[in-house]
Every structure is written in C-alpha cells, then in structure tokens.
Amino acid sequence: MKKLLATALGLSFGLTSLSAMAADDVTLQLKWVTQAQFAGYYVALDKGFYEDADLNVTINPGGPDVAPPQVIAGGGADVIVDWMPSALASREKGVPLVNIAQPFAKSGMMLTCLKETGVESPDDFPGRTLGVWFFGNEYPFLSWMSKLGIPTDGSDKGVTVLKQGFNVDPLIQKQADCISTMTYNEYWQVIDAGISADDLKVFKYEDQGVATLEDGLYVLEDNLKDPAFVDKMARFVDASMKGWMWAKENPQDAAMIVLDNDMTGAQTEKHQVRMMTEVAKLLGDSGALDEAAYQRTVDSLLSGGSDPVITKKPEGAWTHAVTDKSAM
C-alpha cells in the first residue's frame, strides 16, 4: 500500500512538473505565402530558438485570400505579420491592432517601369497606367500620389490604376507602364522574365520619402493588459530576432530552411536565396519600433487629401512594452 502511495505521489509530482514546464503556445499568422520574407520565424522554429524560450510556435502561411487582421480578430492567431498602413487602417475600422515589434526597419516597396515607356521621374506619371496591389497594399501608393498631387482617377492629369495581381504580367505584357514590385521578390521575377536591369527604371518608396513600415508584428490591444501575455510575446520577439540575425548571416542555409517548410513546392532555391539576401538589407537590429519611422508612416497615411488612408492620428497603436522586456 505504501509502495502504491509512493508511486501515485511520484506520478502526481511528475505530472505537476511537466505541467509547470509546458511551453506556451503561440500562433503566428504570416502576411503572405511561405518564403524568405519570413525566414527569421522559420529559422527560429528550425533552430530551436522558440523551444529554448519555452514556446510552442505554429506558423500559418498567408495568401491572396488571407487577411491577417481578420484572422487575429477571429481568434485564429496570437500575433500577425502585417504592413503598418494596413494595420492602422484596420485599427481605425475597429480591429484594435497594436505594433509590438518592427523587424523590418526599411521598406522594400518599389514602382518598376520599362524605360521604353519614357518614364524617367514622377513628373512623367500623369497619363500613365500604373499597376498597384490592393488588399491593403495600395495605401502607400495612394499616399505617394496624394503627396505628388496626382489624381488616381484615370484623368489626363492623373494616372490610371490597374489593379495588379500578385505577379508581374502587366509589365511583361505591356498592359502597364509601371508595376508594384518588392526589392526582394517581384523585381527579380521581371529580371528572370528576360528583361535587363538596364531596361528598367525603379522608384524606391524609401528614396521618394514616402516609405511606410512593412512586416511588423501586431497583437490585439486587450491582450497586452495581461502581464503573462506580454512576457510570452517578449520571448517570442526575442527568439524571432535571433532567427532573423541568424538568417542574415546565413542566407543560403536560411533559404533552405524556408524551402523545407514550403508545403506547396512552388518556391525555388535560386529565388529564395536571392530573396533572403535582399530581405537582410531591410532588417533592423533589435526589432524595436523606431518612433520617427512610425511618425513618418502616420504622416504619409494622413496626407491623402479628400481620401486619406486614416482620418485621424492613431492613439495607442504601438508599444515598446514587449521589446523593452526582450533581451535583443
């Protein structure tokens, strides 16, 4: 009887210990499909950085039919990757998103034009057809056009906006003079299609002074009232940034980790290595949001004239509470 009691007590103690050691679950919703744009998170998972932080992380890829703000609002994720224009617009519409970290310090967004169209500067935009991504990605473009004073109504003094799919076909097929591209993705698809870099004119949003923050980490505001959640997110951000720094130093290996997690088989090693190399140029060191970059983004979004992306200065849309607790 004593032996049975001791065994039962031992089992109980063992279960209690396991329970105390159980890792915290975190579900991350990506903005787009599995690719090197999100390499840091896959590296952190693969290299055990999340496990070392007592986290059990699930990474859900996105796609053209996935809106991260809707996913987190519906309880499908604890934290999402989103562009700040989309996140702030969602916040104003009632989804209380808060930026807790900003791994990407610079924008990779560009407008890429065929030189043969004669577009040499933004002064040449009026009368042209420009390919623009929507689903929340149109906000930086609309802010830029507003700053330039160029209507987007297709008038003679304005531009015709072509709702661009997530490909480069409009430029290849010459349906548009310029299209939206990212430094790490679609630009290289244009190159791979046989168009020389010498035949292209690119306008980086960073260079035009209208860059808005991309690929930040966002959570729901109410969750930040829970100290345990803040602690969990601090460990998540810390481990994620370790993943990003490792990926930055090891782009080839990071790309292979991404490929191992691509269940679609759609990605190629050449493209992912190139993407990782370009993404590395956009990363910050700590993941902490830069207040000046935040303010620049807000100012850009508020400058939309009669149709601004957001209509008032956001309140409580970001916090350093998480990154202040992070070890990075």
N, C-alpha and C positions, 0 to 999 in steps of 0.2 A: 504493500500500500504506500509506504514511504517512497519507494522507488518510482511508483507511478506518479505520485505527487511531485516528486523532483523533476520527472520528465515533463509533466504538464507545465510546471513553473518555468522550466528551461525553454519549452516551446513558446510559452507566452512571452518570455523575455526576448526570445529571438524574433518573434513577430513584431514586438514593440520596437526593437532596434531597427528592423528592416523598414518599418513604417516611418521611423524618425529619419532614416537615411533616404527615403524615397525622393527621387528627383522631382522637381517642379515641372509640370507640363507647360509648354509654350507652343502655340500655333502661329506661324508666320505666313502671311499672305503676300506673295510677290505681285508686282505690278504687271509683269509680262511673263513669257514662257521661260523655261529653264535655259539660261545662257550665262555667259561670263559677266554680264551686267550685275549678276547676283552672286558672283563667285565666292565672295567673303563668307556668305552664310553656308554655302555647301562645303567650303573648306573647314569652317568651324565645326560643322557636323562630322565631316570625314576624319578630321584630326583629333577629335575628342575634346575640343575646347569647350563645347557645351556640356559634355559629360563631366568634365573637370569642374565646371561651375554648378554642378548638381541640377542640370536642366535636361529635360527630355523634349527636344525640339522637333516639331513637324513642320516641314517647309512645303507649302502648297503653291505650285506654279500658277501664273495667271494666264491671260489670253485675251483675244478681242472681245469675248463675251463676259469677261470678269471685271467688275468694278470694285476694287479693294474697299472703298468707303462703304459700299453696300454690304460687302462681306462682313466687315467688322461690326457694322450696325446691326446685322442679323445674328451676331454671336458666332460667326464662323471663324474668327481669328482673334488672337490677343493683341497682335501688333501687325501693322501693314507697312509695305513699302509704297510710297506714293510721291508724286511731284507736288511741291508746295502750292502752285496755283490751283490744282485740283482739290487738294486738301482744304485750303482756305475757302474755296467756293462751296465745298461740301459743308464746311463748318457753318457758313452763313445760311445755308439751306436747312440746317437743323441737325447735322451729324457732328457732335462735339469732338472733333479730332484735335489732338494736341501733339505737336512735334516734340519727341523726347531725345532725338539724336539726328545728326546730319552727316553720315559717312561721306557723301559726295559734296565737296566744297565748291566745285565748279560745274558749270553746265556743259553738256556735250551736244547741245542742240545747234543745228545749222540749217540754213537755206542753201541748197546746192543748185546751181544754174548751169546751163550749157552756154559756153562763151559765144557760140554761133548765134545765139538769140540777141546778142548785143547788150546784155545786162552787165554793166560794169560797176554800178553803185546803186544804193537805194533810190536815187533820183530817177533811175530807169524802171522802177517797179510799175508806175501807173500805166494802165493799158495792158498789163501782162496777166497771164494766168499762173497762179501760184498754188502748188499742192500743199495742203495743210491737213495734219492729223486732227481728228476730233476725239471724242470720248475723254474730254478733259485736257487733252494735249494742245488744243487750239488756243488756250488762254495766253501763253507767252507771245504767240504770233499776233493775236488781236491787240495786245498791249503795245507791241512794237509798231504796228501800223497806226495805232492811235497817236503814238509819240511822233511819228513821221507826218501825221496829218493826212494820211492816205485812206480814203474810204474803201471798204471791202464789199461794196455793193455792185461791182461789175461795171460801174460807170466809166466814162472816158478818162476821168482824172483819178479813177480808183483802180483797184485790182479785182480780177475775177478769182474767187476762191474755189479751187477744185478740192472736193472732199476726198482726200487721199487715203487709199487703203494702206495697210502696213507692208508696202512693197515699193519698188522704185519704177514700176511700169510706166507711170505718166511721163517720166523724163526719157526713158528709153524709147517709148513710142511717140515722143514729142507731142504729147497732149498738154503738157505744161512747160512753161519756160524755166521754172524752178520748182523744186520739191523739198519737203521736210526730210532731213536726214540727221542721224546721230553720228558723232565723230567715230564711235566705236562699232557702228553697225551698218546702216543703210548706205553711208558714203562708200563703204568698201564693196557693197553689192553693186553699186554703179561702176566702180573700177573693175570688178570681176565680170561685168557685162561687156567689157571691151572698150570702155570709154577712158581715155587717158586723163590723168590728173591735170595735164596741161590744157585740156579742152573744157575744164570746169572752172567756175567761179564760185567760191564759197563765202558765205556770210555767217560767221560765228556769232551767236547771240551774246557771248561774253565780250567780243570785240565791239559790238554795237551798243554796249552799255545797257542792254535790256534783258540780260540773263536772269532767269528766275531759278530758284533752288529745285533740284531734282533728287529723287531717290532718298528721301528722308524716311525716318521711322516714326510712325504715328500710333497712338493708342486713344482710347476713349477717356474723356476727362474724368468721369466719375471714378474710374479705376485707380487714378492717381491719389485718391483720398485714402487708399489702403496702403500703409507702410510696407506690408509684405509684398504687394504688387510692385511697388517702386523698387524694392530690393531685388525682386525677381528680374525686372527689366534692366536694372543696373548690371546684374550678372550677365544678362543676355547681350546687352550692348558691349560690355567688356569683351566677352568671348567672340562676338561678331567682329569687333575691330581687330582682335588678334587674328581672326580668319582673313580679314582684308589685308592686314600688313603682311601676312604670310603669302597671300596671293600676289601681292605687289612685288614681292621679292622672288617669287617662283611662278611666273606667268604660265610657263609651259605645263608644269605639274598641276597648277590650279585649273587650267583649261581641261586637262584630262579628268580631274575630279568632277567638273561640270558635265562633261560628256558621259561619265559613269552614271550621273543622275538624270540624264535626258532619256526619259522613257519613250519619247517619240521617234528617236533615231534620226531626227531631222537636222541636227547640228553636225558640223564637220570640224575636224581638228584644226585645220588651217584658219578657219573663220573665228573659232573660239580663242585660239592663241592670239590672234591679231586683236580681237575684241578686248581680251584681258590686258594686253599691252596698252591699249588706248584708255581703258577704264582706269588703269592705275594712275594716269595723269590727272584724273578728276578728283582723286581721293584726298580727304583731309587727314590729319594725323591722329586726332583724338576722338572724333565723332561728335564733339560738342558743336552745337549750332552757333555760328557767328552772327551776332546781333546786327551788324552792319549789312550783311548779306540778306538777313531776314527783312530788314527795313527796306532795302533796295527792291526786294521782291514785292513787298506790300505796296510800295510807291508805284511800281510798274503796273500792278494789277488795279490800283485805284485810278490810273490815268486813262481809263477807257472812254473818256468823253461821255456821250449820252448812253453808252452801253458798257460800263466798266465790269470787270470780272467779279469784283467785290464792291459793295456800295459804301462800306464804312470800315474804319480801322478796326482790325480784329482785336479782341481782348482775351488774354489767356490762351492764345493759340500755340504757345511754345513754353517749355520749361527746361531749366538746367538741373532740376532735381535728380534726374536719373544719371546724367553724365557726371554730376558732381560726386556721386557715390561710386562711379566706375573707377577702376584702377588705371585706365588708359590715360 
